[in-house]
């Protein structure tokens, strides 16, 4: 009975995060418009960060709990704290891989010709630089405070690029939204309830994932790389499917690139600062996750930058690699990592 309850609460946490994200973003966007914040700023911040809220909150909560365990000095506190923070790192890098090799792959498979490469080039370059910086800064198995600050610069550059590239929308020419009492109350409730669901759902997920990991006999970092990464990428997946249906795949691909930059250049630095400055990076991350991330990123973007268009075969190949990666991660990761010892 206890095992069933663990999985039920795990599912409830996911639902709270997905719905909470919707409500929070709707409320925040309304507040921004009412206060006169230009659409360009709203788009470059709220919209960009919106679909990565699950990753941000879950990784942050995991890092907080990891720090608390580290400071407690109880039992095997170093190992337990690193296990907990492994969930944060796994969720971040796992979401990047999922976003490219599954979600972007869907857009490439069903609508490769509808993706406008020109509008994505600068974001692709920023993502490439941020990914290279992450791999370089963590090559010795940790992410230092200085390294986290360098990655954070990448996030700032991304936001600035979003603002500059949307210059034509710098002024909000649309009529301001309604500010009658009913609308104000509805949007404030949406904002508060959304924030509560996001925080509560994140805490519930991080707490229950420990139970799921124990029941499955696997580490929390592995859960973060698989179940949690896919679950927190649901907003990007929904957007990808919607964009394909509406024949606007560029929107989905652009969102995936932006979400990946945020996962690496915002989520991981936040976790590093909260955890205590030096974020441990596992062998799994160094020898499997990072190489797979580089591989699928190269398949996704290099042909497009050279040939100036996307191809359906890219999506198919990335999806095959992602399935193989999941199988290796879940069933043969210990054997694979033993090759590097």
C-alpha positions as CSV (number, residue, x, y, z in Angstrom):
1,X,0.0,0.0,0.0
2,X,2.8,2.4,0.9
3,X,4.5,1.7,-2.5
4,X,1.3,2.5,-4.4
5,X,0.9,5.7,-2.4
6,X,4.5,6.7,-3.3
7,X,3.7,6.4,-7.1
8,X,0.4,8.2,-6.7
9,X,2.0,11.1,-4.9
10,X,4.8,11.1,-7.6
11,X,2.1,11.4,-10.3
12,X,0.3,14.1,-8.3
13,X,3.6,16.1,-8.1
14,X,3.9,16.0,-11.9
15,X,0.3,17.2,-12.4
16,X,0.8,20.1,-9.9
17,X,3.9,21.2,-11.7
18,X,2.4,21.1,-15.2
19,X,-0.9,22.9,-14.2
20,X,0.9,25.2,-11.8
21,X,3.3,26.3,-14.6
22,X,0.3,27.1,-16.9
23,X,-1.5,29.2,-14.2
24,X,1.7,31.0,-13.0
25,X,2.7,32.0,-16.5
26,X,-0.8,33.2,-17.4
27,X,-0.9,35.3,-14.3
28,X,2.6,36.7,-14.6
29,X,2.1,37.6,-18.3
30,X,-1.1,39.5,-17.4
31,X,0.7,41.4,-14.6
32,X,3.5,42.3,-16.9
33,X,1.1,43.6,-19.5
34,X,-0.9,45.6,-17.0
35,X,2.2,47.3,-15.6
36,X,3.3,48.3,-19.1
37,X,6.3,46.0,-19.5
38,X,7.1,45.8,-23.2
39,X,6.2,42.5,-25.0
40,X,9.9,42.2,-25.9
41,X,10.9,41.9,-22.3
42,X,8.0,39.6,-21.4
43,X,8.9,37.3,-24.3
44,X,12.6,37.3,-23.5
45,X,12.1,36.4,-19.9
46,X,8.7,35.0,-19.0
47,X,8.2,33.0,-22.2
48,X,11.8,31.7,-22.3
49,X,11.8,30.7,-18.6
50,X,8.2,29.4,-18.5
51,X,8.7,26.0,-20.0
52,X,11.8,25.4,-17.8
53,X,10.1,26.2,-14.5
54,X,9.8,22.5,-13.6
55,X,13.5,21.9,-14.1
56,X,14.4,25.1,-12.2
57,X,12.2,24.3,-9.2
58,X,12.9,20.6,-8.9
59,X,16.7,21.0,-9.3
60,X,16.6,23.9,-6.8
61,X,14.7,21.9,-4.2
62,X,17.0,19.0,-4.6
63,X,20.0,21.2,-4.2
64,X,18.5,22.8,-1.0
65,X,17.9,19.3,0.5
66,X,21.4,18.2,-0.6
67,X,22.9,21.2,1.2
68,X,20.8,20.5,4.3
69,X,22.1,16.9,4.4
70,X,25.6,18.1,3.9
71,X,25.4,20.6,6.8
72,X,23.7,18.0,9.1
73,X,26.8,15.9,9.5
74,X,24.5,12.9,10.3
75,X,25.4,9.4,9.1
76,X,27.1,9.2,5.7
77,X,26.1,12.8,5.0
78,X,28.6,13.4,2.2
79,X,27.4,10.5,0.1
80,X,23.7,11.2,0.9
81,X,24.0,14.9,0.0
82,X,25.8,14.0,-3.3
83,X,23.0,11.5,-4.1
84,X,20.4,14.2,-3.6
85,X,22.2,16.8,-5.6
86,X,22.7,14.2,-8.3
87,X,19.0,14.4,-8.9
88,X,19.4,18.1,-9.5
89,X,22.2,17.6,-12.0
90,X,20.6,14.6,-13.7
91,X,17.4,16.5,-14.1
92,X,19.2,19.5,-15.7
93,X,21.4,17.6,-18.2
94,X,18.8,14.9,-18.7
95,X,16.3,17.5,-19.8
96,X,18.8,18.9,-22.3
97,X,19.2,15.5,-23.9
98,X,15.5,14.9,-23.9
99,X,14.7,18.3,-25.4
100,X,17.0,17.7,-28.4
101,X,16.8,13.9,-29.0
102,X,13.1,13.5,-28.4
103,X,11.3,16.8,-28.5
104,X,13.2,18.5,-31.3
105,X,13.4,15.2,-33.1
106,X,9.6,15.2,-33.3
107,X,9.6,18.6,-35.0
108,X,12.3,17.5,-37.5
109,X,10.5,14.2,-38.3
110,X,7.2,15.8,-39.0
111,X,8.0,19.2,-40.3
112,X,11.7,19.7,-41.2
113,X,11.1,22.1,-44.1
114,X,9.1,24.5,-41.9
115,X,12.0,25.4,-39.6
116,X,13.6,28.8,-40.3
117,X,17.3,28.3,-39.7
118,X,18.2,32.0,-39.9
119,X,16.2,32.9,-36.8
120,X,17.8,30.1,-34.8
121,X,21.5,30.6,-35.7
122,X,22.5,32.9,-32.9
123,X,20.7,30.9,-30.3
124,X,22.5,27.7,-31.6
125,X,25.9,29.5,-31.3
126,X,25.1,30.6,-27.7
127,X,23.9,27.0,-26.8
128,X,27.1,25.6,-28.4
129,X,29.3,28.0,-26.4
130,X,27.4,27.3,-23.1
131,X,27.6,23.5,-23.6
132,X,31.4,23.7,-24.4
133,X,31.9,25.8,-21.3
134,X,30.0,23.3,-19.1
135,X,32.0,20.4,-20.3
136,X,35.3,22.3,-20.0
137,X,34.5,23.6,-16.5
138,X,33.4,20.2,-15.1
139,X,36.2,18.1,-16.6
140,X,37.7,17.4,-13.2
141,X,34.4,16.2,-11.7
142,X,33.1,19.4,-10.1
143,X,31.5,22.7,-11.0
144,X,33.1,25.5,-9.0
145,X,31.6,28.8,-8.0
146,X,33.7,30.5,-10.6
147,X,32.5,28.1,-13.2
148,X,28.9,28.6,-12.2
149,X,29.4,32.4,-12.6
150,X,30.8,31.8,-16.1
151,X,27.8,29.8,-17.1
152,X,25.5,32.4,-15.6
153,X,27.1,34.9,-18.0
154,X,25.8,32.7,-20.8
155,X,22.3,33.1,-19.5
156,X,22.6,36.9,-19.5
157,X,23.9,36.8,-23.0
158,X,21.0,34.7,-24.1
159,X,18.5,37.1,-22.6
160,X,20.2,40.1,-24.2
161,X,20.2,38.3,-27.5
162,X,16.5,37.7,-27.2
163,X,15.8,41.3,-26.5
164,X,18.0,42.6,-29.4
165,X,16.6,40.1,-31.9
166,X,13.1,41.2,-31.1
167,X,13.7,44.8,-31.8
168,X,10.7,45.2,-34.0
169,X,8.5,44.3,-31.0
170,X,10.1,46.7,-28.6
171,X,6.9,48.6,-28.1
172,X,3.7,47.1,-26.9
173,X,1.2,48.4,-29.5
174,X,-1.7,46.2,-28.4
175,X,-4.5,47.6,-26.2
176,X,-3.8,47.0,-22.5
177,X,-5.7,44.0,-20.9
178,X,-8.8,44.5,-18.9
179,X,-8.3,45.6,-15.3
180,X,-11.8,45.2,-13.9
181,X,-12.2,43.7,-10.5
182,X,-13.1,40.3,-11.7
183,X,-10.1,40.0,-14.0
184,X,-7.7,41.3,-11.4
185,X,-8.9,38.7,-8.9
186,X,-8.8,35.9,-11.4
187,X,-5.3,36.6,-12.5
188,X,-3.9,37.2,-9.0
189,X,-5.5,33.8,-8.0
190,X,-3.9,32.3,-11.0
191,X,-0.5,33.7,-10.1
192,X,-0.6,32.7,-6.4
193,X,-2.2,29.3,-7.0
194,X,0.3,28.6,-9.8
195,X,3.2,29.5,-7.6
196,X,1.9,27.3,-4.8
197,X,1.4,24.3,-7.1
198,X,4.9,24.7,-8.6
199,X,6.5,24.9,-5.2
200,X,4.4,22.1,-3.6
201,X,4.7,19.9,-6.7
202,X,8.4,20.3,-6.8
203,X,8.9,19.4,-3.2
204,X,6.5,16.5,-3.5
205,X,8.4,15.2,-6.6
206,X,11.8,15.5,-5.0
207,X,10.6,13.8,-1.8
208,X,8.7,11.0,-3.6
209,X,11.5,10.3,-6.1
210,X,13.5,9.0,-3.2
211,X,10.8,6.4,-2.6
212,X,10.6,5.5,-6.3
213,X,14.4,5.2,-6.5
214,X,14.4,2.8,-3.5
215,X,11.5,0.7,-5.0
216,X,13.3,0.4,-8.3
217,X,16.7,-0.1,-6.7
218,X,18.4,2.7,-8.6
219,X,20.0,6.0,-7.7
220,X,18.3,9.3,-7.5
221,X,20.6,10.7,-10.2
222,X,19.4,8.0,-12.6
223,X,15.8,8.8,-11.9
224,X,16.7,12.5,-12.6
225,X,18.2,11.6,-15.9
226,X,15.3,9.5,-17.1
227,X,11.8,9.8,-15.5
228,X,12.4,13.3,-14.0
229,X,14.0,14.7,-17.1
230,X,11.2,13.5,-19.4
231,X,8.5,14.6,-16.9
232,X,9.9,18.1,-16.5
233,X,10.2,18.4,-20.3
234,X,6.4,18.0,-20.7
235,X,5.9,21.7,-21.4
236,X,8.4,21.6,-24.2
237,X,6.8,18.3,-25.6
238,X,3.3,19.9,-25.5
239,X,4.6,22.9,-27.3
240,X,6.4,20.8,-29.9
241,X,3.3,18.8,-30.7
242,X,1.1,22.0,-30.8
243,X,3.7,23.8,-33.1
244,X,3.7,20.9,-35.5
245,X,-0.1,20.8,-35.7
246,X,-0.2,24.5,-36.2
247,X,2.6,24.2,-38.8
248,X,5.0,26.5,-36.8
249,X,7.9,24.1,-36.0
250,X,10.4,26.9,-35.7
251,X,8.6,28.0,-32.5
252,X,9.2,24.6,-31.0
253,X,12.8,24.3,-32.0
254,X,13.6,27.9,-30.8
255,X,11.9,27.1,-27.5
256,X,14.0,23.9,-27.1
257,X,17.2,25.7,-27.7
258,X,16.3,28.4,-25.3
259,X,15.2,25.8,-22.7
260,X,18.5,24.0,-23.0
261,X,20.5,27.3,-22.5
262,X,18.5,28.0,-19.4
263,X,19.0,24.4,-18.1
264,X,22.7,24.7,-18.4
265,X,23.4,28.3,-17.8
266,X,20.8,29.0,-15.1
267,X,19.6,25.8,-13.4
268,X,23.1,24.3,-12.8
269,X,24.7,27.6,-11.5
270,X,21.7,28.0,-9.1
271,X,22.2,24.5,-7.8
272,X,25.9,25.1,-7.4
273,X,25.4,28.3,-5.4
274,X,22.7,26.7,-3.2
275,X,24.7,23.4,-2.6
276,X,27.7,25.3,-1.4
277,X,29.7,26.4,-4.3
278,X,31.3,23.2,-5.5
279,X,28.8,21.0,-7.3
280,X,29.9,17.3,-7.7
281,X,29.6,15.9,-11.2
282,X,29.4,12.1,-11.5
283,X,31.1,9.7,-13.8
284,X,27.8,9.1,-15.4
285,X,27.6,12.7,-16.4
286,X,31.2,12.9,-17.6
287,X,31.5,9.7,-19.6
288,X,27.9,9.1,-20.8
289,X,25.5,12.1,-20.5
290,X,27.8,14.8,-21.7
291,X,29.1,12.8,-24.8
292,X,25.5,11.9,-25.7
293,X,24.5,15.6,-25.4
294,X,27.4,16.6,-27.7
295,X,26.5,13.9,-30.2
296,X,22.8,14.7,-30.5
297,X,23.5,18.5,-30.5
298,X,26.0,18.0,-33.4
299,X,23.4,15.9,-35.3
300,X,20.7,18.5,-34.8
301,X,22.6,21.7,-35.6
302,X,25.8,21.1,-37.6
303,X,24.1,19.9,-40.8
304,X,21.6,22.8,-40.5
305,X,24.4,25.4,-40.2
306,X,26.3,23.9,-43.2
307,X,23.4,23.0,-45.6
308,X,21.2,25.9,-44.3
309,X,18.2,23.5,-43.8
310,X,17.0,20.7,-41.5
311,X,16.4,17.1,-42.6
312,X,14.0,14.4,-41.5
313,X,16.8,11.9,-41.1
314,X,18.3,14.1,-38.3
315,X,15.1,13.6,-36.2
316,X,15.0,9.9,-36.8
317,X,18.7,9.4,-35.9
318,X,18.4,11.5,-32.8
319,X,15.3,9.5,-31.6
320,X,17.1,6.2,-32.2
321,X,20.1,7.5,-30.2
322,X,17.9,8.7,-27.4
323,X,16.2,5.3,-27.1
324,X,19.6,3.6,-27.0
325,X,20.8,6.1,-24.4
326,X,17.9,5.4,-22.1
327,X,18.4,1.6,-22.5
328,X,22.1,1.9,-21.7
329,X,21.4,4.3,-18.8
330,X,18.8,2.1,-17.2
331,X,20.1,-1.4,-17.9
332,X,23.9,-1.3,-18.6
333,X,25.3,1.9,-17.1
334,X,27.5,0.1,-14.5
335,X,29.1,-2.0,-17.3
336,X,29.6,1.0,-19.5
337,X,31.2,3.1,-16.7
338,X,33.5,0.2,-15.7
339,X,35.2,0.7,-19.1
340,X,36.6,4.0,-17.8
341,X,37.9,2.7,-14.5
